[in-house]
Every structure is written in structure tokens, then in C-alpha cells.
Amino acid sequence: MNLSPRKLNAFLSFKLPAAFICGVRTKSISDTTCVVSVKHRWINQNPFNSMFWAVQGMAAELTTGALVMSKVQSNGTKMSMLVTSNNATYSKKATGRIQFTCNQGKAIDDLIIKAIETGEGQSIVLNSKGVNQEGVQVSDFNFEWSIKVRS
């Protein structure tokens, strides 16, 4: 199955309804890059009139997770995937539409090949940056993903 923005957004509505309700939407996914967007609204704001950090985290994690999921599915080998750690930095109030991008598809390909060759679990840190409509970075997320071939 090829993942598309439409399929990922439908997946969100059923499996991650909090993200869907908050307005997290996949805009594009390719072999190398995933882009997710979310707009600051009443439902996803914090008391300081900007986007709640957890909403930014959901959007950022989706960019990395969708790429991993897409690569695992297209490979055809049964694998498990799990976020083992994450961290984030925030540099500006997140207002308006924030776009998150992860462009590490090639690194995920290499990781999957290594996991299959060694038969051992592998991990990778994937980055997603949040940028506002003016092109200013508002947040920077790192997610450590672990993958392992299922036996």
C-alpha cells in the first residue's frame, strides 16, 4: 500500500483522533520527505495564545513516523517500530499555520537495510522542524525511532 496524504489523514481521524481534532494534517509525502501542517486555533492553544507544545509534537512526530511507516510498508519485511526518546526546542511563539518537515527518507532506507542484514534492532534520530508562514523556525523536534525485524 502506498501512503498518501489522504490515507494518512484518514488514519489520523480513526487512530489518533486528538491530532485530527487539533487540525494536524499531512500535506505531502514522498520517498524522502514528509510535510505536515497545523493551524493555531482555539482548540489547540495554550494560555499564552500560541499553539500548545503537544500539538506541535503530534505534527512533528507524524512527519517522522509517516516516513518510517511508509518505508517499512514498501519494504515488505514485517517490522516493529517505536519511538524510544524525543526532545524539542522552541524558539518563537507558534501562531498562524505551522509547517513541519522531515526529509530523512534516505537515512531510513539505510537503517532498514541494516536491520534486515543484521537481524538486530536499529535506531535512528529523525528531525522535524516547525516553520511559521513567514518562514521563521518556531520549533525543532528530534525523535529516536527504533525498528526491529519481527520473527
N, C-alpha and C positions, 0 to 999 in steps of 0.2 A: 504494500500500500504506500503510495506517495503522499506525504504530508503536504497539505496546502493551508493557507491562512484560514480558509473557510472550515476545514476539518478541525484545525486546532481551536478555533473559536467555538465550534460546536462541542468539542471535548471539554473546554472550559465551562460551558454552561451546565454540563452534566456532572463532571468530576471535580471541578474547582469553582463552585458557584460564587464564593466570596470574591474571587478575582473577576469573574464575569460581571457581577453586580456593581463592582467598583469601577468598571469600564476598561479593564485590561483587554486589549485586542491585538492579535497578530496582524501585522501589515504585510510582511513578506517573509518568505523562507526560501533559501537556495542551498546549493551544495556547500557554500562557505559561510553564509550569513543569515541571521535571523533578526528581524526588526519587529519590536512590539511597542505599542503606543498606549498612553493612558492620559486622560484629561483631568485636571484638577476640578473637582465638583464638590458639592456639599457632602455627598455620601462618603468621599474618601479624604476629607480634610482633617487636619489636626486643630487644636485650639489656637494655633498661631496663624491660621488662614493660609496654610500651604498644604501640600499633599503629605499624608501620613507616611512615615518611613516604610511601614509594612506593605503598603500598596506599591510603592516603588520597588520593594523587594520582590513582590509577586511578579511584577512585569519583568524585572531583571532576570529572575530565575527562569521565567518562561523562555527568554531568548536562549539561554544556555541549555536548558532541558529539552527544548524542542529540537535543537540541533543534535543533541546526543540521541534522543529518541528516533529521529529521522535516520541517523547513521546506523543505529542498531537494527532498525527495521529493514533498511535497504541491504544490510549485510547478510541477513538470513540466518545468522547464528543466534541461538537463544542466549540472551544475556540479561543479567540483572543490572540495574543502575540505581544509584543512591547518592544524595548529597551528604557528604561527611563533614563539611565545615563551610562556613561563609563569613565574610566580613564586608563592611561597607564604609565609605566616607561620603560626607555630604558637604558640598561647598557653596551652595546657594539655595534660597527658598525655591521649592518646586511649585510653580504656579503655571497655569496655561496647559498646553499639551506638551508632555514629556515623551521623548522617543528613546527607547533603549535598544542598543545594538550589540550583538556578539558576532564576531567574524572569525572564529577559530575552527571552522569546519575541517580544514586540512589537518590540524593537530588532533582532532577527534578520530579522523580516519587512521592516522598513525597509531593512536592509542588502541583502537580496536584490533588492528593487525597484531600489535604486540601482545594483547590479551589472548588472542587466538593462538599465536605461536607458542607462548609460554604456558598457557593454561592457568595462569595466576591472575588474581585481581590486579587491576591497574587503576591509577588515579591521575587526574588532571585538574588544574585550576583554570577555570574559564572566566573571562572578564566580560562585564556588560556595563556600558557607560550610559547614563541618562543625560540627555541634552534637551534644553528647552527650545522654544520656537525661534529664539534669537541666536541659536547656535552655541549657547553657553552651557558648559557642563555643570549639572546640578548634583550628580551623584555618581559614584563609581563602586561597583559591586564585584566581588570575587566569590565564586562558588567552586568548591572542590568536589568533583564528581568521581565516584568510584564505579568501575564496571567489572563484571566478572562473568566468564562463560558459565552457563548453567550446565550441570551434568545430568 
